[in-house]
């Protein structure tokens, strides 16, 4: 940040190691898809000397996007770690996907990092910053994570760094836009006929020096005369912003008395670094990838200086909340290499050769190969609650490795604050805790969004069927934003995803990584049936074909009950017409037929079945005969009655910006929904509450994203079953009659 000229202190061809938490910087890159995060990571790796040539996303040759799916799609879908060395520090660059469907990978990156670089594209976001980027900024603000902003694609026609800085200040600054200010101003080359003006350098506001890259090398020059006025104006505003965040209250008086000339630059830089580390000042920088043949990109040295000097070390991070496995509060150990072990699995992946690999963030202690550790986990869900019972195991750590693209470099240890990969760590899942053997603790999980887009899958063939359940279990263990459901009513295996891209990648991973071919089929909603009025039925099961026969007759009456009552069976037989030992048999037959359904094959609910009379034979009556008679009686009653089809109704809570409340309420009404109320939420948003049939919101996750340009989100919970409109019920019955397995 003092604009010193650096050589390439990175470990070219190798992976840096950290000996102490003070030598580590964990930085997550956040931004909308296409903003240039992966390209920026590649440029930083080149500048640090970690690679000899920067790869291109279009060619599938970058260090970050090394997965076959990413190379094919030319888009990041996984969290990736690229460690580089700069100024004697190890910088762990965590590249995250920008598409909303892969927010689970982003949340894992935020968990592993201590600071964030927000990458915004001047070409993409000329009018506003993407909604997903704004949402992540708010999340970081809630936990006080230090942040900086990097503007990319400034060499695109009709882009403006000044305009993007203004937009970022309005979007991210909140009540204090002067907390979001540039440290450097871009220098553009001559404008071409198409309006394209290449980025050739940067002007440091504090040192008033131009960092010129036009020759392919970084050189310091004095500013041109026409740059003096905008430089002075921006410099004064930056100094005022730094002083406003300074702990030295005398600085402002000295600045006002002398116009800033009496304040030493080193003092301003030190105050700037402290304000950035505290998360109260958010510098804006510009960056561009290296030109062909150049050894470093524009702005990458300045970024690495900001990261190593301005971003906090793991020692400054608040320890995570921990408990015992039973839930009793515990005090988290401090970040110290000699302390008790406390680490967390932030990502789980599978390698066809190495098996399951766990990316681990060590919060305390030092992790070494052959260490005995206690694995404890509870999984993750939308609210941070445990979706299944806590699982525990005593394990021995095998080899430790540091990832760099496809390669895994051996590591002899991992100190507190650093990240490392552990292979074959039992059945470890994302979110699990590693602690010292004999003293188990559990780190409080981070929250993940609830997947609300269902996809029913079935094995393509017999060979796939044998492997499907194991592959799905591993897939869900790796990705907490996937949810697996085996619906007993529709007999479908349902994979719940965050969106279409998430769905496509999950199915592709089943095929490419686990060797399981699956077919996607329409998701069916579990419906119910009930009687619309009283009805009577007589079940007669009489067979005589030589030898032991079958004889059972029963008469029943069926009447509807209030919603949620289930099936009620009443015995009103008098005179022993049905022997006492066969009355449970009639009930069993009735309940079995109710579970199979009547008019359209959906389970029968909310009725009272009364056994009134019947007949038995001293020899030929049996348990099986009266079960059959009970089922026949219920079917006869259904043939004479009006059967209603019931559909599940969900309580839906939709959180949207105020501008979209009208369109959202109109859309919900078009889905046969009933809006029950609205509530104002912070940040100019409104919570819309409604009750909507589940059959109408199967793809609402996609439709809401489209309707609100990615700014809306919703939650849903089952409320009750209600009668389906007659015309829709007839359509469902017609589909059932044509061989469809259900609605």
Secondary structure, DSSP 8 states (H G I E B T S, - for coil): ---------S-TTS----SSGGGEEEEEEE--TTSSHHHHHHHHHHHTTS-SS---GGGT--SS--SHHHHHHTS--S-EEEEEEETTEEEEEEE---SGGGHHHHHHHHHH-SEEEEEEETTT-SS---HHHHHHHHHHHHHT-EEEEEEE-TTSTT--HHHHHHHHHHHH-TT-GGGEEESEEEEEEEE-TTS-EEEEEEEETTTTEEEE-TTSS-EEEE--GGGHHHHHHHHHHHHHHHHHH-S-THHHHHHHHHTTTTS-HHHHHHHHHHHHHHTS-EEEEE-B---TT-SS-BTHHHHHHHHHHHS--GGGS----EE-TTS-EE----S-TTS--EEEEEEEEEETTTEEEEEEEEEESEE-TT-EEEEEE----TTS--SS--EEEEEE---EEEEETTEEEEES-EETT-EEEEE--TT--TT-EEEETTS--EE---------EEEEEEESSHHHHHHHHHHHHHHHHH-TT-EEEEETTTTEEEEEESSHHHHHHHHHHHHHTT---EEEE------EEEESS-EEEEEEEEE-SSSS-EEEEEEEEEEE--TT--EEEEE---TTSS-HHHHHHHHHHHHHHHHH-SSSS--B-SEEEEEEEEE--TTT--HHHHHHHHHHHHHHHHHHS-EEEEEEEEEEEEEEEGGGHHHHHHHHHHTT-EEEEEEEETTTEEEEEEEEEGGG-TTHHHHHHHHTTT--EEEEEEEEEEE--HHHHHHHHHHHHTT----
